Amino acid sequence: MAVKTQADIQLEVAIGDGIRRARLLANMDQATMARRANVSLSAVKGLESGKGTTLLTLLRVLRVLGREDIFEQLQTQGPPRHGRYGGRERQRASARRP
């Protein structure tokens, strides 16, 4: 089981605060956000309070807020051009050895 670091917790709280601010700027209550995102009210409350969530919940909430653009930076423009694979994308992970 992975243990959350203090940095992880601080980032979850900061993301939750940002989601809350965006929701309030959109003049939307938590129940409306949950309904439009097709997630539970407790999922929205947990997200905004920094208690974590699933990636799917985060994506749905950001979509409702019109903020899917946040993930554009993560989309690749092709395989990396440097490193061990010389511009080729890895085809599989290495086998784990005991």
WOBEL-V809851 format. One record per residue. N is the residue number from 1. PSI is psi in whole degrees, -180 to 180 (* if undefined). OMEGA is omega as a letter, one per 20 degrees, with the letter a starting at -180 (none if undefined). D_FIRST is the distance of its C-alpha to the first C-alpha in Angstrom with 1 decimal. Layout:
# WOBEL-V809851
n = (N,N)
psi = (PSI,PSI)
omega = (OMEGA,OMEGA)
d_first = (D_FIRST,D_FIRST)
This chain:
# WOBEL-V809851
n = (1,2,3,4,5,6,7,8,9,10,11,12,13,14,15,16,17,18,19,20,21,22,23,24,25,26,27,28,29,30,31,32,33,34,35,36,37,38,39,40,41,42,43,44,45,46,47,48,49,50,51,52,53,54,55,56,57,58,59,60,61,62,63,64,65,66,67,68,69,70,71,72,73,74,75,76,77,78,79,80,81,82,83,84,85,86,87,88,89,90,91,92,93,94,95,96,97,98)
psi = (131,140,133,134,168,-37,-39,-47,-44,-39,-41,-42,-42,-41,-44,-43,-41,-41,-45,-46,-44,-40,-44,-37,-30,2,51,138,169,-37,-41,-43,-47,-45,-47,-32,-8,46,168,156,-39,-30,-42,-45,-43,-42,-48,-26,0,22,5,167,180,160,-38,-43,-45,-45,-44,-42,-44,-35,-44,-36,-4,31,30,-18,-21,-31,-3,-34,-25,-16,131,155,14,-178,154,146,12,178,-166,-26,7,38,-9,141,140,140,-26,164,158,150,139,137,140,*)
omega = (r,r,r,r,r,r,r,a,r,r,r,r,r,r,r,r,r,r,r,r,a,r,a,r,r,r,a,r,a,a,r,r,a,a,a,a,a,r,a,r,r,r,r,r,r,r,a,a,r,a,r,a,r,r,r,r,r,r,a,r,r,r,r,a,a,a,r,a,r,a,a,a,a,a,a,r,a,a,r,a,a,r,a,a,r,r,r,r,r,a,r,r,r,r,r,r,a,none)
d_first = (0.0,3.8,6.5,9.7,12.7,16.1,17.3,14.7,15.9,19.5,19.4,18.1,21.0,23.4,22.8,23.2,26.4,27.7,27.2,29.0,31.8,32.3,32.4,34.9,37.0,37.1,38.5,35.9,34.3,30.8,32.1,34.1,31.2,29.0,31.9,32.8,29.2,28.8,25.7,25.4,26.8,23.6,21.7,24.3,24.2,20.4,20.8,23.8,22.3,19.4,16.7,15.4,16.4,16.4,18.2,20.9,21.6,21.9,24.3,26.4,26.8,27.8,30.2,31.9,32.3,33.8,31.3,29.9,31.6,28.6,26.9,30.1,29.2,26.2,28.5,29.7,33.3,32.9,31.3,30.9,34.2,33.0,30.7,30.3,31.3,34.6,34.1,32.9,29.7,27.2,27.6,24.4,21.5,22.1,21.2,18.4,20.1,18.8)
